[in-house]
Amino acid sequence: MDFNLTNDQLEIKDLAMKFAKNEMMPKASEFDEKATMPLDILRKAWELGLVNTCIPAEYGGNGFTAIDSMIITEALAYGCMGMNTSIMANDLALLPIVIGGNDEQKKRFLTPFTQDYKIAAFCLTEPGNGSDAGGIKTLIKEDGDDVVINGNKMWITNAGYADLFVLYGTTDPALKHKGITAVVIEKGTPGIEVGKKEDKMGHRCSDTRAVTFNNVRVPKKNILGGLNQGWKIAMKTLDHSRPMVASSAVGGAQCAFDHAVKYAKERVQFNVPIANHQAIQFMIADMAMKIEASRLLVHKAAWLLDNNLPNTQLASYSKAFAADSCMQIATDAVQIYGGYGYSKEYPVEKIMRDAKLIQLYEGTSQIQRLVIAKEIFTR
Ligand code: CAA
């Protein structure tokens, strides 16, 4: 067993960390306040090769392993969890094409993302179906060489800027997960109606909207894996993307931790730095343990992916543990800062708001436990 990163991985980590500290961190609070997507920063990240890490080399990508992409994600989330959400949502939307697309679809849809900075959106959740993804209602009806799509999607990251939507619908809601179909829809296709930007607690610079699909006509050649084959693609996508979300939790938690340690050494109370007080030391020790344990779970989940081994259980371990840990660590960082931590002038306030979303998206912490229990009892 080797816990060392390779030289290439150390280089990628260094590049992503420098980008996070020099380009993302200085602007994180401004974009949080403005609640607008930092397109220039995102494009710069793309120019450095830090976006769309899931695209295989044969379609123009950098040929990153899953572990490489976790290293990048952790570093970018250290810079700003909200900006990283916009970046990570591209992978979430492109992964179904990597996993379920044929060669022609991969060339047609993935390669343009390696030639210019483009934005993608993953459309699974609906107003009435979030955790119960198998119950989605968006209808996909065959019509000659096309399919026609009607339905409403909700909480769609990147929706306002998306060049491409990967949508999940059903050919028949009675079939539940066995009717789910995944289809790629390009920007400009008539009938796509993007809603207003949601005013969120955290990740405020990431763009989240409802999207309505009204008689959207798409050629059958845009269906991934065939009609009614979308569910397995969605689940396999989440097996890959959940460790990425977990990795972003590690990055956010590490950032909160670093701030808290620095502050604890500087802040003097009762004539000594508060770092000398055991109450603070215990909090710092718990934070450090949880970060390391989260990172190890992420890397194990990614290692399984890189070795083509089932990783559903580990993906959910990493997502639930890292998200819950990140929330706790960010809350404790605010606690260590005391009243100052509650002020927007200090960075831990934003990290605490950002941490909350990690426990919600791509399967809540409760859904991860449900997946883990199902794996233990039934599979
Ligand atoms: N890989 C392959 N197959 C899988 C699988 C996996 N990881 N997980 C389940 N399956 C298969 C099962 O084997 C089963 O197959 P059979 O029909 O052959 O038996 C089938 O899928 C149904 O499985 P379940 O009985 O477990 O399905 P369920 O409906 O009871 O529960 C769920 C499924 C795990 C709860 C699922 O609905 C789920 O993950 N929900 C959460 C949804 C989610 O994460 N949404 C995130 C949206 S993305 C996001 O947040 C967007 C953003 O922009 C930030």
Boltz pocket constraint, residues with backbone or C-beta under 6 A from the ligand:
constraints:
  - pocket:
      binder: B
      contacts: [[A, 89], [A, 122], [A, 124], [A, 125], [A, 130], [A, 131], [A, 132], [A, 133], [A, 134], [A, 155], [A, 156], [A, 157], [A, 177], [A, 231], [A, 232], [A, 235], [A, 236], [A, 238], [A, 239], [A, 312], [A, 360], [A, 361], [A, 362], [A, 363], [A, 364], [A, 367], [A, 370], [A, 371], [A, 374]]
      max_distance: 6.0
